[in-house]
Amino acid sequence: MTWRLQLRRLYAGVSFAVAMTVASSMLATPSQAAGDPRFGVNRVNLAWLSAPEREKVLDLMVKSGVVAVRLSLTRPIDQSIDAIRVAHQKGLAILLEISLNNADFYPKGTKPRPGLGRIWDMYRLSDISPDQFRSVVGDALHKIDALQIPLVAVEAGNEINWGAYNGDLEVKAKAKSKTARSLTDLDNLAAVEQGAAKYVQLAAVVRKELQSTKFSANAKVISAGLSDIPVADADRRGIDSIDPASFTNLMRKHGLDKVVDGYGIHIYPGSNGTATARATHVSQALSICRSEPDGKPCWITEWGFSNTSTTCPANDNSRERLVEAARSRFEELMGTGRVAAAYYFDWDAKGYGVWRCGGLSPAGRAAVVTP
């Protein structure tokens, strides 16, 4: 059975009128939509859940007032596409993140860099094959297009400026070791730069493949959301992490601005410390953001605050205030064109999750639901 026939059967039963209504809601401007699609929530790796579990998660999001979601394209690919299908049927606007830790993107026999038991093993970005990436990702995007799903944006990769998601960056022999923070600190700068250059090729592949679709031809191409992990945390883990501005400039050197519409960035200001310190953290993380035509706006594809309380009802008042302050700042920057969107991390993860005690927590409502 061909994949086109499988997709036709998968989509059977959905009327043309319903499909057009959902598509129209996906393309609505913030003022026209029921909520503001600039504010969404993450739920990565839905492909690892069963079909009923995937549907339940997405159904709870919609019932809670969520209108936009960041999903991941990871193995198994068909299950990832099914999660996208369900999200679209429920009227959610979709930003798609492509996981680069996929063996099918690399030449046969390529070995990932070991995580030494402190992080997962990760492929080196310098080893990736743009041609193999094109084959897999192009096929996936066209399967999504066959389902008549308009993606809002596609983000190739995740946090490629630190060793958890870029095997070119070193995991030290021991934890609690001094790590690289700048490019000049690296012992293997040539390999890291080669990986950055290849990354720009991947972004170009995404743009070209999207342009060949019908429903996602106007989707934005976003560079991989970069990590803002503090130096102290990187040293504690013993994993190299290059600051976002330096890594962005390295990619720009190889033509990033020609192939992306925005820069992905992740912001975790921390629940401790002063309001001034958190504001400084946010300002530093967003220093790369510019309004058009002077530069590229940022897409904050992850942000959030941890709450380790497990009591019910959810004790979330302190985090709610932190979230409100951060969202207010993001809205200010959206008004100036420096920030395009912000996706809270995460829907139901331990610590950062906002689905608590059978409902959306106060912090979750503040993060993703428009008053």
C-alpha positions in Angstrom: 0.0 0.0 0.0 1.4 3.4 -1.0 1.8 6.1 1.6 -0.5 8.3 -0.4 -3.3 5.7 -0.1 -2.6 5.2 3.6 -2.9 8.9 4.1 -6.1 9.1 2.2 -7.6 6.4 4.4 -6.2 8.1 7.5 -7.9 11.3 6.6 -11.2 9.6 5.5 -14.2 10.8 7.4 -13.1 14.4 7.8 -15.4 16.5 5.7 -14.1 19.2 3.4 -16.0 21.8 5.4 -14.4 20.8 8.6 -10.9 20.8 7.0 -11.5 24.2 5.6 -12.7 25.6 9.0 -9.7 24.2 10.8 -7.3 25.5 8.1 -8.9 29.0 8.4 -8.4 29.0 12.1 -4.8 28.1 11.7 -4.2 31.1 9.4 -6.2 33.5 11.6 -4.4 36.6 12.9 -4.2 36.9 16.7 -7.1 39.3 16.8 -9.3 36.9 14.8 -8.4 33.7 16.6 -10.0 32.6 19.9 -6.6 32.9 21.5 -3.3 34.5 20.7 -1.2 31.9 18.6 2.0 33.8 19.4 1.8 32.1 22.8 2.0 28.3 22.7 3.1 25.4 24.7 5.6 22.5 24.2 4.8 18.9 24.1 7.8 17.1 22.5 8.1 13.4 21.7 4.4 12.7 21.4 5.5 10.0 18.9 6.6 7.9 21.9 3.1 7.7 23.3 0.3 5.5 22.1 -2.3 6.9 19.7 -5.0 7.2 22.5 -2.4 8.9 24.8 -1.4 11.4 22.0 -5.1 12.3 21.4 -5.8 12.7 25.2 -2.8 15.1 25.7 -3.9 17.3 22.7 -7.5 17.2 23.7 -6.7 18.4 27.2 -4.7 21.3 25.7 -7.6 22.5 23.6 -10.1 22.2 26.4 -7.7 24.3 28.6 -7.6 27.1 26.0 -4.3 26.4 24.3 -4.2 27.5 20.7 -0.6 26.8 19.6 1.8 24.0 20.2 5.4 23.1 19.5 5.7 19.4 18.4 8.7 17.4 17.4 9.5 15.4 14.4 11.4 12.4 15.8 11.5 8.7 15.3 9.2 7.0 14.7 8.4 9.5 12.0 4.9 8.2 11.2 3.8 8.5 14.8 5.1 12.1 14.9 3.1 12.9 11.8 0.0 11.3 13.3 0.4 13.6 16.4 0.6 16.6 14.0 -2.6 15.3 12.2 -4.5 15.1 15.5 -3.2 18.5 16.7 -4.4 20.1 13.4 -7.8 18.4 13.6 -8.2 20.0 17.0 -7.4 23.4 15.6 -4.0 23.9 17.1 -1.4 26.0 15.3 1.8 24.0 14.9 5.5 24.8 15.1 7.4 21.7 14.1 10.9 21.1 15.7 13.0 18.5 13.8 15.2 16.4 16.1 18.7 16.0 14.7 19.5 12.9 16.8 18.2 10.7 14.1 20.5 8.0 12.7 18.9 8.3 9.2 20.4 11.8 8.8 24.0 10.4 9.1 26.1 8.2 6.9 25.8 4.5 7.7 28.2 3.5 10.5 28.4 7.0 12.0 28.8 6.8 15.8 27.4 9.4 18.1 29.7 11.1 20.7 29.3 9.2 24.0 27.5 11.0 26.8 29.6 9.3 29.4 26.6 8.4 31.5 25.8 12.1 32.2 23.9 12.9 29.1 22.5 10.9 26.1 24.9 10.0 23.3 24.6 12.6 20.5 25.7 12.7 16.9 28.2 15.3 15.8 26.7 18.0 13.7 29.8 18.0 11.5 28.9 14.4 10.5 25.4 15.1 9.3 24.5 14.4 5.6 22.4 17.3 4.1 21.3 14.9 1.4 20.1 12.3 3.8 18.4 15.0 5.9 16.7 16.3 2.7 15.4 12.8 1.8 13.9 12.1 5.3 12.6 15.6 6.1 11.4 16.3 2.6 9.4 13.1 2.6 7.9 13.9 6.0 7.0 17.5 5.1 5.2 16.3 1.9 3.3 13.7 3.9 2.1 16.4 6.2 1.2 18.5 3.2 -0.8 15.6 1.8 -2.9 15.9 5.0 -3.6 19.5 4.1 -1.9 20.8 7.3 -0.4 24.3 7.2 2.6 24.5 9.6 3.2 27.9 11.2 7.0 27.4 11.4 9.7 24.7 11.2 12.7 24.7 13.5 15.5 22.5 12.4 17.3 21.2 15.5 17.4 22.1 19.2 20.0 23.7 21.5 22.9 23.0 19.1 25.1 25.3 21.1 25.7 22.8 23.9 26.9 19.3 24.1 23.6 17.6 24.9 22.4 18.3 21.3 25.6 18.8 19.3 28.2 16.0 19.5 30.9 18.4 18.3 30.8 20.0 21.7 32.7 18.1 24.4 31.5 16.2 27.4 34.4 16.4 29.8 35.9 13.2 31.3 34.6 14.3 34.7 31.6 16.3 35.9 32.4 19.5 37.8 35.0 20.6 35.2 35.7 23.9 33.6 33.9 24.0 30.2 34.1 26.0 27.1 31.8 29.1 27.0 33.2 31.0 24.0 34.5 29.8 20.6 38.0 30.7 21.6 37.8 28.2 24.5 37.3 25.2 22.1 40.0 22.7 21.4 38.1 21.6 18.2 36.9 24.9 16.8 37.3 23.6 13.2 34.9 20.8 13.7 32.3 23.0 15.5 32.5 25.5 12.7 32.1 22.8 10.1 29.0 21.7 12.0 27.7 25.2 12.0 28.2 25.5 8.3 26.4 22.2 7.7 23.6 23.5 9.9 23.0 26.4 7.6 22.7 23.9 4.8 20.0 22.1 6.7 18.0 25.3 7.2 18.3 25.9 3.5 16.9 22.4 2.8 13.9 23.1 5.1 13.2 26.3 3.3 13.4 24.7 -0.1 11.2 21.7 0.9 8.6 24.0 2.5 8.4 26.1 -0.7 7.5 23.0 -2.7 4.5 22.3 -0.5 1.0 23.7 -1.0 -0.2 24.3 2.6 3.1 25.2 4.3 4.8 27.2 1.6 4.6 30.4 3.7 5.7 28.7 7.0 8.6 30.5 8.8 12.0 28.8 9.0 13.5 29.2 12.5 17.0 28.4 13.5 17.5 25.8 16.3 16.5 27.2 19.7 19.7 27.9 21.5 20.3 27.1 25.1 21.0 29.8 27.7 22.4 27.3 30.2 24.4 29.2 32.9 28.2 28.8 33.0 28.0 27.3 36.5 25.5 24.7 35.4 27.5 23.8 32.3 30.6 23.3 34.6 28.6 21.3 37.1 27.6 18.9 34.3 31.0 19.1 32.6 29.4 19.8 29.1 30.6 22.5 26.8 28.1 25.3 26.1 28.7 28.2 23.8 26.8 31.4 24.5 23.9 32.0 22.1 25.1 35.3 20.6 28.5 33.8 19.7 27.0 30.7 18.2 24.4 32.7 16.3 27.2 34.9 14.8 29.1 31.8 13.8 26.1 30.5 11.8 25.5 34.0 10.4 29.1 33.9 9.1 28.0 30.9 7.0 24.9 32.5 5.6 22.2 31.9 8.2 20.4 35.1 7.6 19.8 34.2 4.0 17.8 31.1 4.9 15.9 31.7 8.2 13.1 34.1 9.1 13.9 34.1 12.8 16.4 33.0 15.5 15.3 30.3 17.9 16.2 30.9 21.6 15.4 29.2 24.9 15.1 31.2 28.1 15.0 29.8 31.7 15.5 32.8 34.0 15.3 30.7 37.2 13.0 31.0 40.1 15.6 32.2 42.6 17.4 35.5 42.7 16.0 39.0 42.2 13.6 40.4 39.7 16.5 42.5 38.4 18.7 39.4 37.9 15.9 37.7 36.0 15.3 40.7 33.8 19.1 40.9 33.0 19.1 37.2 32.1 16.2 37.7 29.7 17.8 40.8 28.1 21.1 39.0 27.6 19.4 36.0 26.1 17.4 38.2 23.7 20.4 40.4 22.7 20.5 38.7 19.2 16.8 39.7 18.5 16.2 42.4 16.0 13.1 43.8 14.2 12.9 43.7 10.4 14.6 44.9 8.3 17.6 45.4 10.6 17.8 41.8 11.6 15.8 38.7 12.5 13.2 38.5 15.3 13.5 35.8 18.0 11.2 32.9 18.4 11.3 31.8 22.0 10.7 28.1 21.4 11.2 27.2 25.1 10.8 29.2 28.3 9.7 28.5 31.7 10.0 28.2 35.5 10.2 25.1 37.6 7.8 24.2 40.4 8.7 21.0 42.2 5.7 21.0 44.5 3.5 17.9 44.1 0.6 18.9 46.3 -3.0 19.1 45.1 -4.5 21.5 44.5 -1.5 22.9 42.7 0.6 25.3 44.7 1.6 27.5 41.8 1.1 31.1 43.0 4.8 32.0 43.2 5.5 30.6 39.7 2.4 32.4 38.4 3.9 35.7 39.3 7.2 34.9 37.6 5.4 33.7 34.5 3.2 36.9 34.3 6.3 39.1 34.5 8.1 37.2 31.8 5.1 37.1 29.5 4.6 40.8 30.0 8.2 41.4 28.9 7.8 39.2 25.8 4.6 41.1 24.8 6.5 44.3 25.0 9.2 42.9 22.7 6.6 41.5 20.3 5.2 45.1 20.1 8.6 46.3 18.8 9.1 43.3 16.4 12.0 41.8 18.3 10.1 38.7 19.4 7.6 36.8 17.2 6.4 34.0 19.4 6.9 32.3 22.8 6.2 28.6 23.6 6.1 27.6 27.2 8.1 24.5 28.3 6.4 22.1 29.0 2.8 20.9 29.1 3.2 17.9 31.5 6.9 17.4 32.2 8.0 17.0 35.8 9.1 20.3 37.3 8.3 22.6 34.4 5.0 21.2 33.5 1.8 23.2 33.8 -0.8 20.4 33.6 -1.1 19.7 37.4 -3.6 17.8 39.5 -6.0 17.2 36.6 -6.0 20.8 35.3 -4.0 23.7 33.9 -2.2 25.4 36.7 -2.3 29.1 37.4 1.1 29.5 35.8 0.0 27.6 32.8 -3.0 29.9 32.3 -0.8 32.9 32.6 1.7 31.5 30.1 -0.5 30.3 27.3 -4.1 31.4 27.7 -5.1 34.9 26.5 -7.2 36.8 29.1 
